[in-house]
Structure formats: C-alpha cells, structure tokens
Amino acid sequence: MTSGQRAACRKLLEERRREALAQGPARVEPNRRDASEVGVADEDAQALSEMLQSINSQRNKGKAERVALIDRALRKVDEEPDQYGLCEECGDEIAPRRLQAMPEATLCTECQSARDPRRGGTRRKVTDYR
C-alpha cells in the first residue's frame, strides 16, 4: 500500500468517526416517567418501552464498537503504517476495494469468511428452503 492510499484511508476513517460521533447516543428512556408510579398501568406500553430500551442499547453498543475499531485502525495508520492494509491472520494484503468500503477492516475476505462460516452460507438460492 502506498503512502497516498494510506492517507486516503486515514481521511476516510476520520470522516466515518466524525459521522458516528455526530449522531450521538440513542436515548434510552426509563420505564417510569414519575417517581410516584409503581408499575405500569398498560402492559403493552411496558413491553414497548422495554423493546425500545433494548434496541437503543444495542445501537449504542454497536456504535461504540465501530468507533473503537476506527480508532484502532487510525492508531495503526499512525504507529505501524507498513502493517495497515495487511491481514492480521495471514499477512496478505487486504483488497483495496474492501478497504474503501471498510477502512477499519483487519482481515482479508478469505480469513473473515473462515472466521464467520455461517454468515451467508446457509442458503445458496432463494428457492433453497431445506
């Protein structure tokens, strides 16, 4: 990977980090709105509230993990520029198109698919329902 390609990836990483942090965390609303409330009068409202809490909590967790991956990639670009763009398992170069799509990628497509064998491997065709 050339220094120009690394610089372009660094710029892309910084842009994606800014975008992720600009959105801010998803708000997790409490079940009770008033301290004097004991329980919830409507069971449907309780279930909806718990579902929204779970969804927003997972979004926040995913965003934090993504920012951590981006930060790790930025450190690698700065501290180990010769290692950025190389697969951490096999040492081969990660495809430039993969780095354009996912500049925080640490594995080549072959190693990633070996690590996640179930991902996309259960159905080959739309008509394959067995």
C-alpha positions as CSV (number, residue, x, y, z in Angstrom):
1,M,0.0,0.0,0.0
2,T,1.4,3.4,-1.0
3,S,1.5,6.4,1.4
4,G,-1.1,8.1,-0.8
5,Q,-3.5,5.2,-0.4
6,R,-2.9,5.2,3.4
7,A,-3.6,8.9,3.5
8,A,-6.9,8.4,1.7
9,C,-7.8,5.6,4.1
10,R,-6.9,7.8,7.0
11,K,-9.1,10.6,5.7
12,L,-12.0,8.1,5.2
13,L,-11.5,6.7,8.7
14,E,-11.6,10.2,10.2
15,E,-14.7,11.1,8.3
16,R,-16.5,7.9,9.4
17,R,-15.5,8.6,13.0
18,R,-16.9,12.1,12.9
19,E,-20.2,10.8,11.4
20,A,-20.6,8.2,14.0
21,L,-19.9,10.6,16.9
22,A,-22.0,13.4,15.4
23,Q,-25.1,11.2,15.6
24,G,-24.8,10.9,19.4
25,P,-26.0,8.1,21.5
26,A,-29.6,6.7,21.1
27,R,-31.7,7.8,24.1
28,V,-32.7,5.0,26.4
29,E,-36.0,6.1,28.1
30,P,-36.8,4.9,31.6
31,N,-39.9,2.8,32.1
32,R,-41.3,5.0,34.8
33,R,-41.9,8.7,34.0
34,D,-42.9,9.7,37.5
35,A,-41.2,8.6,40.7
36,S,-44.6,8.0,42.4
37,E,-45.6,5.5,39.8
38,V,-45.4,1.9,41.0
39,G,-45.6,-0.4,38.0
40,V,-47.1,0.5,34.6
41,A,-50.8,0.7,34.1
42,D,-50.6,-0.6,30.5
43,E,-48.8,-3.8,29.8
44,D,-48.4,-3.0,26.1
45,A,-46.7,0.3,27.0
46,Q,-44.3,-1.6,29.3
47,A,-43.4,-4.1,26.6
48,L,-42.9,-1.4,24.0
49,S,-40.7,0.6,26.4
50,E,-38.6,-2.4,27.2
51,M,-38.2,-3.2,23.5
52,L,-37.1,0.3,22.7
53,Q,-34.7,0.3,25.5
54,S,-33.1,-2.9,24.2
55,I,-32.9,-1.6,20.6
56,N,-31.3,1.7,21.6
57,S,-28.9,-0.1,23.9
58,Q,-27.8,-2.4,21.1
59,R,-27.4,0.6,18.8
60,N,-25.2,2.4,21.3
61,K,-23.1,-0.8,21.8
62,G,-22.7,-1.3,18.1
63,K,-21.7,2.4,17.6
64,A,-19.2,2.2,20.4
65,E,-17.6,-1.0,18.9
66,R,-17.4,0.6,15.5
67,V,-15.7,3.8,16.9
68,A,-13.3,1.6,18.8
69,L,-12.4,-0.3,15.5
70,I,-11.9,3.0,13.7
71,D,-9.7,4.3,16.5
72,R,-7.7,1.1,16.4
73,A,-7.2,1.5,12.6
74,L,-6.2,5.2,13.0
75,R,-3.6,4.2,15.6
76,K,-2.3,1.5,13.2
77,V,-2.0,4.0,10.3
78,D,0.0,6.4,12.6
79,E,2.1,3.9,14.6
80,E,2.5,1.0,12.2
81,P,1.9,2.3,8.7
82,D,3.5,-0.6,7.0
83,Q,1.1,-3.0,8.7
84,Y,-2.1,-1.1,7.8
85,G,-3.8,-2.9,5.0
86,L,-2.4,-6.3,5.7
87,C,-4.5,-9.1,7.1
88,E,-3.8,-9.8,10.7
89,E,-4.1,-13.6,10.3
90,C,-2.4,-14.5,7.0
91,G,-0.4,-11.4,6.3
92,D,-1.7,-10.9,2.8
93,E,-2.8,-7.5,1.5
94,I,-6.4,-6.6,2.1
95,A,-8.1,-5.8,-1.2
96,P,-8.2,-2.1,-1.9
97,R,-11.9,-2.2,-2.6
98,R,-12.5,-3.8,0.8
99,L,-10.6,-1.1,2.5
100,Q,-12.6,1.6,0.6
101,A,-15.8,0.0,1.9
102,M,-14.5,-0.8,5.3
103,P,-11.3,1.1,6.1
104,E,-11.3,-0.4,9.6
105,A,-11.1,-4.0,8.3
106,T,-8.3,-6.1,9.8
107,L,-8.8,-9.3,7.9
108,C,-8.9,-10.2,4.2
109,T,-12.1,-11.6,2.8
110,E,-10.8,-15.2,2.9
111,C,-9.8,-15.0,6.6
112,Q,-13.0,-13.2,7.5
113,S,-15.2,-15.8,5.8
114,A,-13.3,-18.6,7.6
115,R,-13.9,-16.8,10.9
116,D,-17.6,-16.4,10.2
117,P,-18.5,-19.6,8.4
118,R,-22.3,-19.3,9.0
119,R,-22.6,-15.8,7.5
120,G,-24.3,-16.1,4.2
121,G,-23.6,-19.8,4.0
122,T,-27.0,-21.3,4.9
123,R,-28.9,-20.6,1.7
124,R,-27.5,-20.6,-1.8
125,K,-30.7,-19.7,-3.7
126,V,-34.0,-18.0,-2.9
127,T,-35.7,-21.3,-3.6
128,D,-33.4,-23.2,-1.2
129,Y,-35.7,-23.7,1.8
130,R,-34.5,-27.1,3.1
